[in-house]
Amino acid sequence: MEQETTDQNESTAEYLRKTHRIEESPDLVTLTYNAIYGSILSGHIKSNQHLNQAEIADALNVSARTVREALAQLVSDGLAIREPYKGVRVVSLPAEEIEEVYELRAMLEGRVFEVAATRLTEDELKHLEELLPASATTKDPKSVPIARDANYEFHWTVIRAAKKRHYLRVLEQIWGLTLTHLHAALNEDYRVSEGRIDLEEHKKILDALRRRDGEEARRLVVAHVSRTPDIFPMTIVDPTYADRAAT
């Protein structure tokens, strides 16, 4: 799913109108779902944010009914919750559930990387190498969305290459729950140090994939994913953490 670098000052409606506006299609509900889901992954729609049905319908050029069905699917997939008299909002996980979700992601993604090690093409391996420089956050706050998108593309290039349809479906849901805009909560020094660690870990994972060593790729990606909840737990638990961490 394509990721967009976003201006965090834009409203949700402005962002969706600019990046995901939908023309006529036989499957408007799926396209609407994907637009909202992609905006969650990009970090433009945030944890705990309420989703305005009318606003989204206008932004995407679809009917209120289409948006209602897409939001119902988000709720069914566990990515949002419906509150009586308030509508639908993006899920916000307590700390213990964050750890559980990352444990599950590490287990599934580890297996997928193991399988993909023998299935990745040379072009896909070259693409992974090209993504490495952009996958690390730096002192520049603008590096956050760039690194987030490169990190997403790095992992999902491998996940797609494994051709494990049911793993892919479950991992899409898990990635939505883990919310890949977590780096935004880091202050400058921490952002740089974590960027270096991420880059080195991605290099080692890519090296294992190039050697077609599935067992090593699995071990490395499990360790890579598993350390995330230890670093970022408060970014989902407390939506104000990002502002406080930067001061």
Phi, psi and omega in degrees: 000131186292137178254145182242141170281127191243155170268113186292351178274349178289148172285162177302317181298315180298317180296312180296320181297322183282323190254336189227013185303131191257131172267186183300138182202149179287347183229066185294326181297315179296316179296321179293316176303312182296324179295316180291315180300315179297327179288330174291313181297324181287345180091358180286320170266124191257163174307134176080357183285136175283143182254112183277113185300312182294320181296316180293318179301315179294318182295322184266355179066042178231172181280161176298324179297319178299315179296319180300319179291322178294319178294324177298324178291321176300318178296316180298325180278358178082011182269347179212165177230149179258127181250130179305131177068002181240336181099211186248138175225156180294141184295147173233120188267140170289162187304318183293329179283329175302313180298318180297316181294319179291326175299316180294317179298317180299317181297310183291316182293326176300315179296319180296317179296324178299315179292318185293337183304328180261001184245342180296136176278167177296324177296321179292321177295322177295320178298318178300318179295321179295333181282339188305309184303324183277350187278356182253131174286151181232192177296331183287120178303334179292346179286343184297304179295328179294313179295320179301314182291320179294321178297316178301311183295323178300307182294318186281339171297318179288316181301315180295324182295334181292336179057045176250092191301315184285325173299315181300315181298315181291320180293328175301317180293317182295319178298324176297324180287324183280344174054099189279015175264021187297329183301340182297342183276355186273141172283176190301309183297318180292325180297319180293312182296318179291326177298319179295317180296314179302316181298314180296321179293319177296322178298317180293320177298314180297320179299317178296320179294320178297325179278001181059032180265087184296322181296318179290320177300318179298313181299317183292317183288328176297315179295321181297312182287323187292336182278348185299312182295340177286335184268320192243024189301323187284346182291335176261321182296319183236104182299342180270358185299322182301318180292318183288327182290335182276353183262000000 
